[in-house]
Amino acid sequence: MLRHDGPPEVDHQGDGGVRVQGRLRWIRPDRETVALTERRVLTHRPSPPTPTPSTSTPR
């Protein structure tokens, strides 16, 4: 079983990126014993703009 240990923290970064972090508890089948506490961090960075193809015709 997997339980979140509180709500995730969301950090909006100045470059348009977003970082989400949180803690998870992996619970054994007895539903009481914590087997593992895990900290996860997910980061999103925006891709740089893709150059648009030129609409002019080559000579």
N, C-alpha and C positions, 0 to 999 in steps of 0.2 A: 504494500500500500504506500502511496506517496501523498504527503501532506505539505501544503505551503505553510511556512512559518511566518505569517504576516503578509501584508500586501506587498507587491513589488515596488521598488523605487524607480521612478522614471526621471531621467535627466536629459533635458533638451540642450544640446550643445550649440555653440555659436556658429559652427560651420554647416548647420542643417542636420547634423547627425543626432541620433537618439541612442541613449544607453539605458537598458533595463536590467536591474539586478534584483535578485531575491534569494531566499533560502528555502530549501526543501528538506523535509525529513522523510527518510525511507524507513517505514515501519515494518517490523517482522509480522508474520501471520498471527501472532498472539494479539495484535493490534495495540500493544503497549510498548514493547521494546523498540527503541530507536536503533536501527542497524547502522545508519549513516546519516550525517548532516551534510548537505551539499549547498555550495554557494554558486549560483549561475549568473553569468554576466553576458548579455546579448547586446551587440553594438551594431547599429546601422549607420552607414556612411553613404551620402548621396553620390551617385556617379557623376563625373564631370559631364558637362553638356557635350553632346555629340555634334560635330560640325555638320551643318546641312549641306547637301550637294548643291553646287552652283546651278542656277537655272539658265545660264547663258550657254549658247551653243559654241562648240570649239570651231576655230577657223581652219 
